[in-house]
Structure formats: structure tokens, C-alpha cells
Amino acid sequence: MANVLVTGGAGYIGSHACKALAAAGFTPVTFDNFVTGWRDAVKFGPMVEGDLLNCTDVDAAFAEYKPVAVMHFAALSQVGDSMTQPGLYWRNNVQGSLNLIEAAIAANCKNFVFSSTCATYGDHDNVVFDEDTAQLPINAYGASKRAIEEMLRDFEGAHGLKHVIFRYFNVAGADPDGEVGEFHQPETHLVPLMLDAIDGKRDALTIFGTDYDTPDGTCIRDYVHVCDLIDAHVLGLNWLLDGKPSRVFNLGSGAGFSVREVIDRSREVTNRAVPIKEGARRPGDCTKLVSGSTRAAAELGWVPKRSTMSQMISDAWRWHQTGHYNS
């Protein structure tokens, strides 16, 4: 079976990617420094403990496993932190990606699937985003991802590095089989924070900002189930292996939910109240991010199967009650 190097393969999205790759007949090779990833999540192929900022680690992984492609998930991804520590984000995300890309070129591995973000678009009033929307990021996280996208285009022109870029909207849910799921320390994502509050693991869920220009005053996001997201990645990998051209795809459900709407839906799914408190807006948060793209459906044949809010919360709740990592 062909090897695929999965950076950040011990993290939330990367671990789901490894499971899907194994099911699709590939051998996923997890490359992770385990700063935020979990050894318990590495279940579907070999593991390499290494850091993208260490070129020796990266080169050694390519030399040992000779992957046919890279799926690049490893990154720092907290908007608030990126506003206060921009250097950390530029160094980790951009320099780490440059090291990875140069190692891939040196190893003649020229198929690259990149985990980007809708945060590259910034905050456009009353815009439903597609792949041609202007990229005007308002935080260092989004700016670092946009820079990596530009890097990939430059390396394609110079070295023939073919790539598929996926710009995610908000990812939620968990593996329906319960083998892997979402588990961060500290936790920062809305759905698991909400479930923690429901379960009494934190006093309350904080709503950051209640004065946005939205119907209920809370910001609106487009949510996509992690398994649907990863289905698109496997399709994107096969797109490249079939010799098709580099492409950019938005990955979202096309439906926007406010924070309060997500909370309301969780009450329906769990039949429990969500203790909440209201806080100030966080720097770098946009008012509304919703995908209006049909490109992934039209070109990749991507059809989300689990990306209703009820299903995402239900799968996340099941994992929340039964799944965890210890190391």
C-alpha cells in the first residue's frame, strides 16, 4: 500500500484522516511532535515523532517511508493566540511548512494536500464566501495560512509541486465508531466546550460577544462534520494521484449557525441545559463566515453525509461521554 505522510496525524482532524486513508487502501504515516496531539490517537499506521522546525526530522521521515503524497494538518490554530503572539504563528506555521515543502521536493514527493482555513478571507460584510472571494485575513493565523497557500503556488511554478488546498469552515463532530475524536488541552472549540459545560466539567460556556450585527447578536459560523471533511481530503488526494491540476476548494455545509443557535440545538440533542455566561468579543473574531461554494461537489463529487448540526453534536456527545486519550 502507498504511504501518505500525515503531519499532525495525532491531532483531531489528522487522526480522522489517518483512519480514512487506511480504509481507502493507503498507509498513513503520522508525523507529530505531540505538543497538542495524542499518542493514543495513532492507531492506523506508523508513527514518527518529529518537529517540522527540525529539517533532519522531516528529511528522515521522507527517506524512511517514501510517501506518494503529503497531507499537511500540523499547525497552531488559535485565533486569539495568533493576535497576541504573531511571531509564534509565523515561525511555526510558515517556517514549518517551508521545511516540509522543501523536503517533499527533495524526495520527489509532489502531491500535497493542504489544510487551510476560511480565516484567510477575513471579515467581509454580508458575503457568502467562495474560492474567489478576496483573501484579507484579520489575524496572524489566517495570514500564515494564506502565506502557505502562496508558497505552494510558487513551488508548483518552480518545481511542479501539485497541490489541493482545502479552506475549512468550522469543524465539529467525531468518528461515529468512537475510535478517535476531539480532545484538546486546553479546549477552545465551541462544541466540546459546550458539552463540557453540559456535563459539569466546567462552570459555564462563555459566549464571546453578544453585540455582533447578527439576528441574536452572536457570531455566525458554517460547521462541517469532521468525517465529511476528511472524505473530501481522500477525494483530493485521488484527484492529484490521477494527474489532475492543482485546485482550491472551500469545505463547509453552506449553513450558518450563531453561537446561540448551536446552544439551542445541543439542548435538543442532549436533553440537558447549557449553563452560559456572556463575555466580551475576542480579538480577531469575524462576524459571519459561511461557505457559498459548490466547487467541491461539482469537481470532486463531494457530498457531505453527516454535516447537520444535530448529527455533529450527537457524534461529538457520544465521543465526549465515552472517548478520551491518556497520552
Buried (B, 14 or more C-beta within 10 A) or exposed (E): EEBBBBBBBBBBBBBBBBBBBBEBEBBBBBBBBBEBBBBBBBBBBBBBBBBBBEBEBBBBBBEEBBBBBBBBBBBBBBBBBBBEBBEBBBBBBBEBBBBBBBBBBBBEBBBBBBBBBBBBBBBBEEBBBBBEBEBEBBBBBBBBBBBBBEBBBEBBEEBEBBBBBBBBBBBBBBBBEEBBBBBBEEBEBBBBBBBBBBEEEBEEBBBBBBEBEBEBBBBBBBBBBBBBBBBBBBBBBBBBBEEBEBBBBBBBBBBBBBBBBBBBBBBEBBEBEBEBEEEEEBEBBBBBBBBBBEBBBEBBEBEBEBBBBEBBBBBBBBBBEEBEBEE
